[in-house]
Amino acid sequence: MNRSHDEIADAVDAIAQENGLSGAIRVDLDGQLVHQQAYGLADRRFGIANTVDHQFGIASGTKTLTALAVMTCIERGELTLDQPARPLLGSDLPLIDERVTIEHLLTHQSGIGDYFDEELVADNEDYVMTIPVHRLDTTEHYLPALDGYPQKFAPGDRFAYSNAGYVVLALLAERATSTTFHDLVDMRVCRPAGMTATAFLRSDELPARAATGYLHDDGLRSNIIHLPVRGNGDGGAYTTLADCSALWAAFLAGRIVSPMTVDEMVRPYAGATDDPARYGLGLWLDDPAGTLSLHGFDAGVGFVSVHDRAGAFTCTVMSNQTRGAWPVSQRLATLLGTS
């Protein structure tokens, strides 16, 4: 990538404008900020513009925070990768196979039934929650939503992306540490990384700094009754561009988990056989050159953050509308040389 910083900024801005992005973009090169810019409105009712400091929902980008919290438990001997989930679950979620392990859950190879099965959801803007979303504010309160789904396949048989699996991981981490999942992520992931603006905000009491998620390119309909009122292991955290860059830097430098654990997390465990993307422990591995990424896609939320170890750059796209981040991130990948 031989473009000057000004050329990169101009090209990024053009891509965002052409795609009508509502959100924010940041590009770092060699660990230094090259360009960041915000677009669209954080609150359409009052015409409040998005800024580069706004907190955006990251949907399934949260899974990496969950995986990191779980890996701290493994490093401290509170959990092990080969540990079955059943002893900590006790009589809860009886349809989860007794052979399911922490590793199966982390790598989406558990085969457990999914309360939000993306193979069955035709449109992320549908109303798919089976219980009132206002009840989903703690990990234990997710149990009724997770219950009643039979195994889809035997543990370890194949890869199948699972939201339920990551809520179960949050539950297991809570029970192993006697610490709430939200506090565990804050203490063991966010604080060591210097992520001061990352939190599991309630959607019904968002602070002024948080961008409201909208379902459509125009209009006022928000995502407040589409998603759990407070996120958990599978999604729902809010963060900022700066905190995403801090996460990549801290993770790869071994400040959250040890360098040995980092190596374990970024080696391929699973993936679709017809797709070059593979999955490690809580993040996507996009190509043999060492491109790592976090993805999030939900009603009123779009998020992609990519770190290219060979090219030494990070690019993050956050959007407060459903389909905002993906087309922009794909074009940025071409611009920056990741595809």
DONUTI-698549 format. One record per residue (C-alpha): chain; y, x, z. Coordinates in pm, 1 decimal, padded with zeros to 6 digits. Layout:
REC; cadena; py; px; pz
REC; A; Y; X; Z
...
// end
This chain:
REC; cadena; py; px; pz
REC; A; 00000.0; 00000.0; 00000.0
REC; A; 00301.8; 00185.6; -00129.9
REC; A; 00567.5; -00084.0; -00095.3
REC; A; 00878.8; -00017.6; 00109.9
REC; A; 00943.0; -00225.2; 00418.5
REC; A; 01217.0; -00416.2; 00238.6
REC; A; 00984.5; -00491.7; -00052.3
REC; A; 00718.6; -00616.7; 00188.1
REC; A; 00972.2; -00837.5; 00365.9
REC; A; 01096.8; -00986.9; 00038.9
REC; A; 00744.2; -01054.3; -00086.1
REC; A; 00632.6; -01210.7; 00242.5
REC; A; 00939.5; -01432.9; 00250.5
REC; A; 00879.0; -01545.7; -00107.7
REC; A; 00516.1; -01637.4; -00030.0
REC; A; 00617.2; -01836.7; 00276.9
REC; A; 00891.2; -02021.8; 00089.5
REC; A; 00669.0; -02101.4; -00209.8
REC; A; 00402.7; -02249.4; 00019.3
REC; A; 00646.6; -02446.5; 00235.3
REC; A; 00532.4; -02278.6; 00553.5
REC; A; 00633.9; -02431.4; 00883.2
REC; A; 00565.9; -02156.4; 01131.3
REC; A; 00610.6; -01781.5; 01157.8
REC; A; 00480.3; -01456.2; 01009.0
REC; A; 00463.9; -01100.8; 01139.9
REC; A; 00351.8; -00780.3; 00965.7
REC; A; 00291.7; -00454.2; 01155.2
REC; A; 00220.2; -00120.6; 00988.2
REC; A; 00081.5; 00173.7; 01185.9
REC; A; 00148.4; -00019.2; 01505.3
REC; A; 00514.9; -00079.2; 01426.4
REC; A; 00687.2; -00404.6; 01338.3
REC; A; 00772.2; -00415.1; 00966.3
REC; A; 00876.7; -00776.4; 00920.6
REC; A; 00880.1; -01108.6; 01103.5
REC; A; 01032.4; -01437.8; 01005.0
REC; A; 01012.5; -01805.0; 01107.5
REC; A; 01027.8; -02112.4; 00885.8
REC; A; 01052.8; -02488.5; 00928.3
REC; A; 01098.2; -02693.8; 01242.1
REC; A; 00941.1; -02663.6; 01585.4
REC; A; 01059.5; -03015.7; 01672.7
REC; A; 01130.3; -03248.7; 01383.2
REC; A; 01276.4; -03521.3; 01601.7
REC; A; 01570.5; -03307.9; 01703.7
REC; A; 01582.1; -03064.6; 01412.7
REC; A; 01494.0; -02760.9; 01626.1
REC; A; 01399.6; -02464.2; 01408.2
REC; A; 01093.9; -02247.7; 01458.4
REC; A; 01170.5; -01894.6; 01575.3
REC; A; 00966.6; -01575.7; 01585.4
REC; A; 00950.4; -01618.1; 01964.2
REC; A; 00805.5; -01969.7; 01962.4
REC; A; 00462.6; -02033.7; 02111.0
REC; A; 00223.0; -02179.2; 01853.2
REC; A; -00119.6; -02330.3; 01900.9
REC; A; -00394.1; -02105.0; 01765.0
REC; A; -00692.2; -02345.1; 01769.8
REC; A; -01013.2; -02139.9; 01730.4
REC; A; -00822.2; -01814.3; 01756.4
REC; A; -00879.8; -01885.1; 02125.6
REC; A; -01248.0; -01796.7; 02085.7
REC; A; -01163.1; -01427.3; 02081.7
REC; A; -00988.5; -01464.2; 02418.9
REC; A; -01300.1; -01638.7; 02548.8
REC; A; -01529.0; -01368.4; 02413.9
REC; A; -01316.1; -01097.6; 02573.6
REC; A; -01320.1; -01277.2; 02909.5
REC; A; -01699.5; -01307.5; 02887.6
REC; A; -01735.6; -00940.4; 02795.5
REC; A; -01536.9; -00843.6; 03106.0
REC; A; -01796.6; -01038.0; 03303.8
REC; A; -02071.1; -00839.4; 03132.5
REC; A; -01898.3; -00509.4; 03204.9
REC; A; -01870.5; -00606.3; 03572.7
REC; A; -02233.8; -00714.6; 03598.0
REC; A; -02149.2; -01081.8; 03649.3
REC; A; -02327.4; -01179.6; 03327.4
REC; A; -02554.7; -01007.8; 03072.7
REC; A; -02584.1; -01060.3; 02697.7
REC; A; -02952.8; -01148.7; 02722.4
REC; A; -02903.8; -01380.1; 03020.4
REC; A; -03021.9; -01738.5; 02963.8
REC; A; -02758.1; -02004.1; 03014.8
REC; A; -02987.6; -02248.4; 03193.7
REC; A; -02980.4; -02101.7; 03548.4
REC; A; -02600.3; -02130.3; 03563.7
REC; A; -02603.1; -02471.4; 03394.6
REC; A; -02852.6; -02610.6; 03642.0
REC; A; -02909.2; -02979.2; 03567.5
REC; A; -02598.6; -03003.0; 03347.3
REC; A; -02635.3; -03035.1; 02968.7
REC; A; -03015.5; -03077.6; 02980.2
REC; A; -03051.6; -03083.1; 02600.1
REC; A; -02951.6; -02716.6; 02571.6
REC; A; -03268.0; -02513.3; 02507.8
REC; A; -03371.3; -02295.0; 02803.2
REC; A; -03396.7; -01995.6; 02564.0
REC; A; -03023.1; -02001.7; 02476.8
REC; A; -02855.9; -01680.3; 02593.1
REC; A; -02499.5; -01556.8; 02629.2
REC; A; -02543.1; -01355.4; 02309.2
REC; A; -02661.0; -01662.8; 02117.5
REC; A; -02348.5; -01849.5; 02227.2
REC; A; -02111.3; -01563.5; 02145.1
REC; A; -02255.4; -01514.7; 01795.8
REC; A; -02287.9; -01884.6; 01703.9
REC; A; -02666.8; -01859.9; 01690.5
REC; A; -02744.5; -02086.6; 01987.1
REC; A; -02831.4; -02393.5; 01780.1
REC; A; -02694.1; -02626.1; 02047.7
REC; A; -02556.7; -02964.2; 01947.3
REC; A; -02181.4; -02958.5; 01894.2
REC; A; -01932.3; -03211.8; 02027.5
REC; A; -01693.5; -03107.6; 01748.9
REC; A; -01933.7; -03018.4; 01467.8
REC; A; -01730.1; -02879.5; 01180.3
REC; A; -02023.9; -02927.4; 00943.2
REC; A; -01982.5; -03302.2; 00996.5
REC; A; -01604.3; -03339.6; 01026.4
REC; A; -01472.0; -03433.4; 00683.0
REC; A; -01104.7; -03408.6; 00776.6
REC; A; -00953.1; -03223.9; 01071.2
REC; A; -00686.1; -03492.1; 01091.5
REC; A; -00944.7; -03759.0; 01173.8
REC; A; -00967.4; -03888.3; 01530.2
REC; A; -01296.9; -03724.7; 01622.7
REC; A; -01292.4; -03693.2; 02001.8
REC; A; -01553.7; -03910.2; 02169.5
REC; A; -01380.6; -03942.8; 02507.6
REC; A; -01011.6; -03988.6; 02594.0
REC; A; -00836.5; -03657.8; 02531.4
REC; A; -00629.9; -03679.9; 02850.9
REC; A; -00947.9; -03626.8; 03054.7
REC; A; -01012.2; -03284.8; 02900.4
REC; A; -00795.3; -03069.7; 03123.7
REC; A; -01051.0; -02851.0; 03306.6
REC; A; -01375.6; -02691.0; 03193.0
REC; A; -01590.8; -02910.2; 03416.7
REC; A; -01420.7; -03217.3; 03271.2
REC; A; -01560.7; -03120.7; 02929.1
REC; A; -01917.3; -03185.0; 03047.2
REC; A; -01923.6; -03553.7; 02940.2
REC; A; -01796.4; -03455.2; 02594.7
REC; A; -02057.7; -03179.5; 02556.3
REC; A; -02353.3; -03384.6; 02681.4
REC; A; -02601.2; -03580.5; 02472.7
REC; A; -02626.4; -03359.5; 02162.5
REC; A; -02978.6; -03230.5; 02085.2
REC; A; -03051.4; -02879.0; 01960.1
REC; A; -02991.4; -02837.0; 01585.3
REC; A; -03233.9; -02544.9; 01555.8
REC; A; -03415.6; -02292.9; 01773.4
REC; A; -03193.4; -02029.5; 01936.1
REC; A; -03153.4; -01723.3; 01715.8
REC; A; -03280.3; -01887.0; 01396.3
REC; A; -02950.1; -01878.6; 01206.8
REC; A; -02571.5; -01882.4; 01223.6
REC; A; -02394.8; -02217.0; 01273.4
REC; A; -02034.2; -02216.3; 01390.8
REC; A; -02020.9; -02393.2; 01726.6
REC; A; -01721.2; -02516.1; 01921.6
REC; A; -01941.7; -02647.0; 02201.5
REC; A; -02095.4; -02303.3; 02242.0
REC; A; -01762.5; -02152.9; 02338.5
REC; A; -01684.2; -02424.5; 02591.9
REC; A; -02027.3; -02357.2; 02742.6
REC; A; -01933.6; -01987.3; 02758.3
REC; A; -01616.3; -02078.2; 02947.1
REC; A; -01824.1; -02286.7; 03188.5
REC; A; -02072.9; -02003.5; 03245.3
REC; A; -01792.9; -01751.8; 03305.1
REC; A; -01634.7; -01986.0; 03559.7
REC; A; -01957.9; -02030.7; 03748.2
REC; A; -02045.1; -01661.1; 03739.9
REC; A; -01704.6; -01553.8; 03874.9
REC; A; -01596.9; -01855.8; 04082.8
REC; A; -01268.4; -01839.0; 03889.8
REC; A; -01126.6; -02104.4; 03661.3
REC; A; -01154.8; -02018.0; 03293.6
REC; A; -00779.8; -02039.0; 03235.2
REC; A; -00711.9; -01799.3; 03522.5
REC; A; -00989.5; -01567.3; 03407.0
REC; A; -00836.0; -01533.2; 03059.6
REC; A; -00493.2; -01475.3; 03209.1
REC; A; -00606.5; -01211.9; 03460.1
REC; A; -00860.1; -01020.7; 03253.2
REC; A; -00728.7; -01053.5; 02896.6
REC; A; -00361.8; -01147.5; 02882.0
REC; A; -00228.5; -00932.1; 03164.9
REC; A; -00403.2; -00608.2; 03061.1
REC; A; -00283.0; -00667.6; 02704.0
REC; A; 00076.4; -00743.4; 02805.4
REC; A; 00051.3; -01092.3; 02654.3
REC; A; 00323.4; -01254.3; 02862.4
REC; A; 00370.1; -01566.0; 02648.5
REC; A; 00006.5; -01672.0; 02603.0
REC; A; -00113.8; -01976.9; 02796.3
REC; A; -00324.3; -02291.1; 02785.0
REC; A; -00035.7; -02537.3; 02771.9
REC; A; -00079.2; -02910.3; 02818.1
REC; A; 00010.2; -03092.8; 02498.5
REC; A; 00175.3; -03374.1; 02694.5
REC; A; 00421.9; -03140.5; 02867.5
REC; A; 00500.6; -02865.7; 02619.9
REC; A; 00789.6; -02639.6; 02719.8
REC; A; 01092.1; -02601.5; 02495.3
REC; A; 00959.0; -02272.3; 02360.0
REC; A; 00637.8; -02430.6; 02221.9
REC; A; 00622.1; -02570.7; 01869.4
REC; A; 00492.5; -02925.2; 01828.8
REC; A; 00195.1; -02957.5; 01591.9
REC; A; 00244.0; -03198.9; 01301.5
REC; A; -00020.5; -03359.2; 01082.8
REC; A; 00169.5; -03374.0; 00755.9
REC; A; 00426.6; -03173.5; 00562.8
REC; A; 00683.4; -03436.1; 00649.8
REC; A; 00700.7; -03715.7; 00906.1
REC; A; 00691.1; -03718.8; 01283.8
REC; A; 00323.8; -03779.6; 01364.7
REC; A; 00207.3; -03507.8; 01601.9
REC; A; -00141.3; -03396.3; 01705.9
REC; A; -00110.9; -03498.8; 02070.5
REC; A; -00390.7; -03758.7; 02061.1
REC; A; -00617.4; -03562.3; 01826.1
REC; A; -00703.5; -03274.4; 02056.4
REC; A; -00789.4; -03212.7; 02422.8
REC; A; -00478.6; -03230.5; 02640.0
REC; A; -00548.3; -02873.4; 02753.4
REC; A; -00749.2; -02626.7; 02552.1
REC; A; -01058.5; -02445.5; 02669.2
REC; A; -01311.8; -02190.1; 02548.9
REC; A; -01322.8; -02309.7; 02190.0
REC; A; -00952.1; -02355.6; 02120.8
REC; A; -00614.7; -02476.9; 02234.4
REC; A; -00434.4; -02166.7; 02358.4
REC; A; -00069.7; -02109.6; 02265.2
REC; A; 00069.7; -01766.1; 02186.8
REC; A; 00342.0; -01580.4; 01998.4
REC; A; 00360.3; -01331.8; 01713.8
REC; A; 00439.3; -01050.7; 01956.4
REC; A; 00146.5; -01137.5; 02181.3
REC; A; -00093.0; -01135.3; 01884.7
REC; A; 00016.0; -00784.5; 01795.4
REC; A; -00020.1; -00685.3; 02160.4
REC; A; -00373.6; -00828.6; 02164.8
REC; A; -00488.9; -00623.3; 01866.8
REC; A; -00333.5; -00304.9; 02007.8
REC; A; -00479.9; -00350.6; 02356.5
REC; A; -00822.4; -00458.7; 02232.6
REC; A; -00871.2; -00167.3; 01993.1
REC; A; -00732.0; 00083.4; 02244.4
REC; A; -00989.4; -00024.3; 02503.8
REC; A; -00738.3; -00165.5; 02753.1
REC; A; -00910.5; -00505.7; 02789.4
REC; A; -01272.2; -00395.7; 02758.7
REC; A; -01408.7; -00043.5; 02722.1
REC; A; -01421.7; 00132.9; 02383.7
REC; A; -01801.1; 00101.9; 02396.6
REC; A; -01769.9; -00274.4; 02436.9
REC; A; -01514.0; -00286.9; 02155.6
REC; A; -01767.9; -00117.7; 01927.4
REC; A; -02028.0; -00372.8; 02032.7
REC; A; -01794.7; -00663.7; 01960.9
REC; A; -01699.2; -00548.1; 01610.9
REC; A; -02046.2; -00479.6; 01476.7
REC; A; -02201.8; -00754.8; 01261.0
REC; A; -02432.4; -00990.9; 01444.3
REC; A; -02440.3; -01286.6; 01211.4
REC; A; -02285.7; -01464.5; 00916.3
REC; A; -02351.9; -01687.6; 00621.1
REC; A; -02584.7; -01511.0; 00379.3
REC; A; -02371.3; -01604.2; 00076.6
REC; A; -02044.1; -01498.3; 00238.6
REC; A; -01913.4; -01141.0; 00277.5
REC; A; -01765.1; -01238.3; 00614.4
REC; A; -01977.2; -01161.2; 00918.3
REC; A; -01934.1; -01244.8; 01283.8
REC; A; -01937.2; -01005.5; 01575.7
REC; A; -01888.7; -01109.2; 01936.8
REC; A; -01597.1; -01349.8; 01912.8
REC; A; -01424.5; -01244.2; 01592.2
REC; A; -01474.7; -01235.1; 01216.4
REC; A; -01559.8; -00913.7; 01032.0
REC; A; -01428.7; -00964.3; 00683.7
REC; A; -01544.4; -00661.7; 00485.2
REC; A; -01719.5; -00324.4; 00512.9
REC; A; -01382.6; -00145.0; 00530.5
REC; A; -01330.0; -00274.5; 00881.2
REC; A; -01101.4; -00575.8; 00846.5
REC; A; -01112.6; -00794.4; 01158.5
REC; A; -00968.7; -01142.5; 01183.6
REC; A; -00908.0; -01441.7; 01406.4
REC; A; -00901.5; -01788.5; 01251.6
REC; A; -00776.4; -02122.2; 01380.1
REC; A; -00758.5; -02455.2; 01199.7
REC; A; -00706.2; -02791.6; 01362.6
REC; A; -00496.9; -03105.6; 01344.5
REC; A; -00139.4; -02978.4; 01344.0
REC; A; -00243.8; -02614.2; 01382.8
REC; A; -00301.7; -02327.2; 01141.6
REC; A; -00353.6; -01965.9; 01247.2
REC; A; -00480.4; -01646.0; 01089.2
REC; A; -00438.8; -01296.4; 01230.1
REC; A; -00585.9; -01001.4; 01039.8
REC; A; -00611.4; -00638.2; 01142.4
REC; A; -00711.7; -00385.4; 00880.6
REC; A; -00831.7; -00068.7; 01052.1
REC; A; -00844.9; 00133.5; 00729.7
REC; A; -00496.9; 00029.9; 00619.3
REC; A; -00361.3; 00036.1; 00974.6
REC; A; -00178.7; -00293.9; 00945.6
REC; A; -00178.8; -00629.0; 01117.7
REC; A; -00065.3; -00956.7; 00964.1
REC; A; -00035.2; -01281.1; 01159.8
REC; A; 00049.3; -01626.6; 01024.9
REC; A; 00108.8; -01916.1; 01265.2
REC; A; 00179.3; -02270.2; 01156.8
REC; A; 00254.1; -02597.2; 01334.5
REC; A; 00111.9; -02806.6; 01055.0
REC; A; -00253.6; -02854.5; 00965.8
REC; A; -00288.2; -02662.7; 00641.2
REC; A; 00005.6; -02427.8; 00674.1
REC; A; -00149.1; -02088.3; 00748.4
REC; A; -00442.2; -02055.6; 00510.0
REC; A; -00274.0; -02047.0; 00167.3
REC; A; -00006.9; -01812.0; 00298.7
REC; A; -00257.4; -01575.7; 00461.0
REC; A; -00468.2; -01560.1; 00144.7
REC; A; -00171.9; -01451.2; -00061.7
REC; A; -00063.4; -01203.7; 00204.0
REC; A; -00412.3; -01053.0; 00197.2
REC; A; -00367.3; -00978.6; -00171.1
REC; A; -00016.5; -00843.4; -00115.1
REC; A; -00123.3; -00611.5; 00167.2
REC; A; -00444.6; -00501.3; 00006.5
REC; A; -00715.7; -00672.2; 00211.2
REC; A; -00869.3; -00856.0; -00084.8
// end
